[in-house]
Amino acid sequence: MSPLLEIRDARRTFVTPEGGHLAALDGINLDVGENEFVTLLGPSGCGKTTLLRAISGFETLDGGTMRLNGADLTALPPFRRPVNTVFQSYALFGHMTVARNVGYALEVAGVAKAARDAQVTEALEKVGLAGLGTRRPGHLSGGQRQRVALARAIIAKPRLLLLDEPLSALDRNLRLQMQLELKTLQNSLGIAFVFVTHDQEEALTMSDRIVVMKSGRIEQIGTPREIYRQPKNRFVAEFIGETNLFPVTIERVDGAEALARTADGVELRLSATGRAAGEKVTAILRPADFTLGATGIPGTVTRAVYLGSDLYLLVQPNAGGPEIRVIARDGGDFSQGTDVHLAHDPARVHVLEAV
């Protein structure tokens, strides 16, 4: 089956105030499938918003093509593209009721009032705002205003919905709630979503696939699990959640396991698959990959932070080198100065590029 959205070799360069050139998009290739939730993730300036604006038609490409459902979008103005955008600022009309905000595009298009009212009612029900059509945006909470913006975007039944950091203005609890609601809404609507964020937690929570971007290029595309557990390079490993990086040398291979050691003497056990003695690699272990026990890497707790059901620990290995970040279940006294041992499963160690 052909993808809904096809982007090939998309390029966009801006002239900087100093007279230089900045490649905001540097040869982007991306497919988005029907009813797929794809998140563009990366730090500020990586090109994710420029790519979203190019899809919507508010940014003109210098090169490359974009096709939606097989039709070339390149020459189409924004108002002729079958996509809608939800902005961070909501962009609601404060003097209009919720119902008029949601149905405004249909009103401009000349849709009869009875049909328009029916579609507005349906859209408000889908986003959980039934019965609030007579209110004005100023009388709503931040989460409710965000739902109004979503209802307005979906009422025209676009093939593709673009969302530009729509949750960034919400407080943490409401943001977590809206993450789950957005994913549920996307599944029920059967509309493809392209979501822009710099928040890794949002991306991992909602996405079918994540597109990690840096300096106008795509670093990796994959499912949340692939991005988190199998990052392709150091940038992705460090950008997606916390991680421990260990530049190691393979000392020997013993059956299914390989013994590796850092320059400071911290010992790790890896899967032996593809490994050879003398090989230098960078390995990663996530904080939750360690367990506290009687064996493993010996060290001393330098900091302990209570997280509720978990403890966040910084452990200084006795052998030296950087502190190791650990997330452990709350079930013991691991205050500063406590001696511990950090055990790990060799299968959980992911090997990155050679160093």
ABEGO torsion letter per residue (X at the ends): XBBABBBBGBBBBBBBAAGBBBBABBGBBBBBBBGBBBBBBEBBGAGAAAAAAAAAGABBBABEBBBBGGBBAAABBAAABBBBBBBAAGGBBAABBAAAAAAAAAAAAGBBAAAAAAAAAAAAAAAGABGAAABBAAABBAAAAAAAAAAAAAAAGBABBBBBGAAAABBAAAAAAAAAAAAAAAAAAGBBBBBBBABAAAAAAABABBBBBBGGBBABBBBAAAAAABBABAAAAAABEBBBBBBBBBABBBEABBBBBBAAGBBBBBBABGBBBGBBBBBBBBAAABBBBABEBBBBBABBBBAEABBBBBBBBAAEEBBBBBBBBBABBABBGBBBBBBBBAAABBBBBBX
